[in-house]
Amino acid sequence: MKKISWITPECFIDVDLPVIKYLRKSFDIRLILVLPAKGIDNEKYVQSFLGDYSGVDIYYVYLQGRARSLSSILSYNKIINLAKDFLPDLYYISLMGMPYALPLYKLRLPIKKCIVPCHNVSTPKGATNEKLAEVYKNWWLKTFKNIQVFSQSQYKILTNLHRNKNVLMAHLMIKDYGNPTIACPQDGIVRFLFFGNVVRYKRLDLLLEAVNILHDRGFSNFKLIIAGNCKTWELYSGLIKHKNLVETRIERIPNEDVANLFAQSHYFVMPYQDVAQSGAITVAFRYNVPTIVSDIAQFKEFVIDGKTSLCFKSQNAKSLADTMQYAIEHHEGIHDFLCKNQRELVAEKFANDAIVNMYIAYFEQVIHGK
């Protein structure tokens, strides 16, 4: 079989593993996982996901120090050595490694045999290190010819900017964190979940304002669960005026806890003002949790308002409160309806075999230089 060296950072493990799980039947894969020196037990998650590792040769590389430290160059050279020593037919590189990895890739790897994903062709406004990320992303896109994107909206942006690129558009595969061990409590409380890293463009502040509006309207039979890491929690904690309505878990959520977080929630709320595409929404798909999303264009290929999801006017706390109120007041009538339609949407647009076959055809094309 043809061989692939696959380089993945911690932030994309849950994106790449579902694909690798299927692709290992068609390719021999060396998976190089690039992890922080301290953090959650990713090795345990990989083992639980890939089982006996058959068809996958796994290496764990732990980075020491900050990404901007010159010492990281040694780590990136080690990663490249591991990739090259496998003598692969193809390199799949999810690790952008800002700022030093890209010049090393250019120097040491055959660019024509490299495929790189670009999760944010358009950098979300309010993203961490937004200006620097935009500069590095542009350099990334100019360097590589074979690029993968994960949504039609990002595909259109990329092909308009760079008409000479060989682009694969394949949706993110459904993220799977195993089966939950709990069920949603049947106590008359409607539970809304906000999950993932808290950054400005995700507009948690808007959601907290909506909670306060609902309280002022007299609603108390609901709860907001906030679960995710946040480096600027002080910007949000002061917005929580009614602590009985908000449950917080401000940390990097271990992989083994994700399934239960979704299982105990009725609706997954995404009040984003901007996004390229969302991996988190595929977690909601996996656990059949209906979504409440802003009406930005990027969500339109993933949800159908009133059928699989409930939408509200972007950047409008009152509209979000109105939508949440509708979910609370009509919960018994709409929840099962939304769940059923969401299952049908996922079966139609996110079938594993269809997505994997797109990868295989694209990889073969790049390997054979067509």
Residue, then its C-alpha position, 0 to 999 in steps of 0.5 A: m500500500k502507499k504510505i502517508s506521513w501524517i503530522t497532527p497537533e493536539c488541537f486537531i487530533d479529534v479532527d484527524l483521527p476519525v479520518i485516519k481510522y478509515l484511511r488506514k484500510s487503504f494506506d500505511i500511515r505514520l501518525i506523528l502527534v505533536l503535543p504540549a509537554k503538559g496537558i490532558d492524556n491524549e495517548k489514552y484518547v488515541q488508544s481508545f479511538l484506534g484500538d490496536y493501531s493496526g495500519v498506523d505507526i504512531y509517534y508522540v512528540y512533546l514540545q518543550g517551551r513556547a512555540r515562539s522559542l528558538s528551541s522549537i526549531l529542534s522539535y520541528n526538525k525531529i518531526i520532519n525527520l520522523a516523517k521523512d524516515f517513513l519514506p512516504d508517498l505523501y505528507y499530510i500536515s495539519l501542524m502549522g507550527m507558527p512561526y518556524a515550521l513552515p520555512l522548515y517544511k519548504l526547505r526539507l519536504p517535497i511541497k508537491k507531495c504535501i497536502v495541508p488543511c486550512h481550517n480558517v481560510s478567512t480568519p474569524k474576527g476576534a480570533t487569538n493573535e488575529k493579525l499574526a494568524e492572518v499573515y501566517k495563513n496567507w504564507w501557508l496558502k501561498t506555499f502549498k499547492n494541495i490544500q484541503v478545506f472543510s466547508q463550501s464557504q471556505y472553498k469559495i473564498l480560497t478558490n477566489l483568492h488562489r485559482n491555481k490551487n488543487v483543492l479538496m473540499a471534504h466536510l469534517m467527519i463526525k467527532d466521536y468521544g465514545n458513548p455517554t454514561i449518563a442521560c439528560p435529567q428529566d427534571g423539567i429544566v431545559r439545559f443549554l450548552f456552550f462548549g469549546n475554547v472561549v474566544r471573542y468571536k464566539r460571543l459568549d458575552l451575548l449568550l450571558e446577556a440573553v440569560n439575564i434577559l430570560h431571567d428578567r422575563g421571569f424564566s427560571n426553568f433552564k440552565l446554561i452550562i459553559a464548558g471550555n478553556c478561557k484565558t480571559w475569564e474575567l471578561y465574562s465572569g462579571l456578566i453572570k448575574h444569576k449564578n443559579l442559572v449558569e454552571t461553569r467548568i472553565e478548563r480544557i475539557p478532557n476527551e473522556d468527559v465530552a460525551n457526557l457533557f452533550a448527553q446532559s444537554h438539550y441544546f447546543v448554543m453557538p452564538y458566533q459572530d464569525v467562523a470558518q467552519s465548526g468542528a464543535i457542531t459535528v460533536a452535537f451531530r454525534y450526540n444528536v443535540p439540536t443546535i441554536v446558531s446565529d444566522i451567519a452564512q457559514f452555518k447555512e450548509f450545516v443547519i436548517d432553521g426550524k427543522t434541524s436547528l433554531c437560528f437567531k439574528s447574529q450579534n443580537a442578544k434579544s433575538l437569542a433570548d427570544t429563540m431560547q425562550y421559544a425552545i423553553e416554552h415549546h421544548e416538549g413539542i419541538h425537541d424530538f422533531l429537531c433531533k429526528n431531522q438532525r439525524e436525517l441531515v447527518a446521514e445525508k451530508f456527513a456519511n463516513d464512507a462518502i467523506v473517506n472516498m473523497y480523501i482517497a480519490y484526492f490522495e491518489q491524485v496527488i500521489h500520481g501527480k495528476 
